[in-house]
Each structure stands twice: as C-alpha cells, then as structure tokens.
Amino acid sequence: MARPLPRILSTPTARGAASILFGMVLLGFTDNFVRVIAAESGLWQFHALRSALAVPLMVVAALLLGMRLWPRRWKAVAVRGGVQAASMLIYFGALAFMPIAQVAAGLFTAPIFVLLFAAVFFGHRIGPRRLAAAGIGFLGILVMLRPDPASLDLATFVPVAAGALYGLSNLLTREWCAEEPVAALLLSFFLILGLAGVVGSLAVAGLPAAEGAPSAADFLVRPWGPLSGPALLVIVLQAVGSLLAVGCIAWGYQSGETSYLTVFEYFFLATASFWAWAIWGETLDALGYLGIALIVGSGLMIALSAAPGTSAARL
C-alpha cells in the first residue's frame, strides 16, 4: 500500500503551488529565447504565429483528453483572458529592450497588486504581516529596476504595468473563473492574444522595414516578414512551452487562495536568471542578487503566515 502524502502536500493549495512552480520553470526557459525572435520578427507577428500553433494543439489535446473547451460564463472568461493577454503583450514588448531579470522583477509586482485589488474590489482583509511582506517585495523590485531619480525613464516601469494586469488576471482566475475548465481559460487567452497579433500586424503593415541593426523599437512596429529556421523553431518552442506552462498556472490558481499561491511565481526570477546565465552568459551583480533575495524573502513571509487551518484572507 502506498504511503499517504503528508497533510501539507496533499492539500489543494499545495498541489496548486507545485503546478505553478513547474510552470515557472518552463517559462523561465522559453522566455529567454525571445531575443532570437525579436531579431527577425515583430511583436505582433510573433503572437499571431504562436497562437496559430498553440490553439490547434490545445484543441487536439482537449479532444483526446476529453477536456471541455466551452466556458460556463464566457464573459468572465473573456475579461480574464483579455487582461492576461494585455499583460503578456506588455511583458514581451519589454523583453526587447530590457534584460529578462529586470522585466521579470517588474512583472512580479503582481502579488502586490493582487493584495491591493483583493482589498479594493473583493473586500478581502489584508493584515499587517502580508502588507509588510509586500513592502519588502516592492523594495526588492526597486533594487532590481534601479530607477534613477535624476534621469527618470518611464520605460523602466513598463514591466510594472504588466505586473498590475497580471496580478489582476490571477485574481480574476480565482474570484470569477474558479469553476471554469482550464482548457477554456487557455483557449480564451491564446485566442485573444492571437487576435491582438493579427490586429497589430494589420496596423503596422504599411510601415517600412527598418534598415541596419534591429532595435527595440523595431520589435514593436516591425511589419510581417519572412523568418529563418531558428526563429520559427523558437516560436514553436514558445507555443508548446507556454501552452503547457500557462495551463499549469491556471490550474494552480483554481486550486487555492490566490494571494497565497501567487508568491510561488517568484520562482520565475530564479529560473529566468539561471537560464539567462546558462544560455547567454548573463550574470547579475550583487544588487541584483539582493533584489531577488528580498523578493523571494517576501514570498516566504507570506507563505509562512498562511499556517494550516488559517484563513489566508484574514492574515
């Protein structure tokens, strides 16, 4: 007879956390290859092609596995998918002109916005321990982004906008879409992102192709064009990897309390930094590691405050 899992590992929230951690490992790997795509493709072409690959794969998988693709409340699912798609458009756009560690740090303002939105829109009570942990995490994000007051560049805070929208989408997953099929959540996300890619491609279709070495701005406004084999391979990798990763994350958020589970996404900072070093030789300085330590420490504070049997919403 198999030995039963320890109580903490057998809870729905613990299983959700493990699913989110696995998703973060996948995303940390695949997102490091966006620079390969940015050298040849535009942001809109990338998302249109990625969704064109991901949607059929998901439909086939759903048919084979008997998963339901039609949502119970399509309006709630569409709003949640649109918010998450907007977050990813900003995130991938920022990857073209910022190191992945800095972009990830901006994205991980999401837990702070989860706490804020949960209190403002859904009436959740957020206690002093979580507020203190959120403050420590925000300090870590400032250390990672290092905005210079003397020459403040608003582009530095672009990933924070992605973090706000991503946090809201995570909260909506739990509050509005907890009973929705994961496949329906995935389908809406990739369909909306693909539609945005098509609309964006049409909007920049008349722009002239940039000459010389590609720049960050080129990635945002580059019209549709031919791609090399490596770039197409990376788009396939992105489609398959992101489909699996986003599915793991969506299922994880359906399994437990959002403001508790969201701290496990901090693992993305470690995996993205590791893959950036392993693949591209990028390293962080002492302040970079300090920022990650503060962010991870804040996540641990929130996790430890949610003791078994305690209502996380009242911590």
Helices and strands as residue ranges (DSSP letters): H 7-10, H 12-30, G 31-33, H 34-38, H 43-65, H 74-95, H 100-107, H 110-122, H 128-145, G 149-151, G 154-157, H 158-175, H 182-203, H 216-221, H 229-255, H 258-261, G 262-266, H 267-280, H 286-305, G 312-314
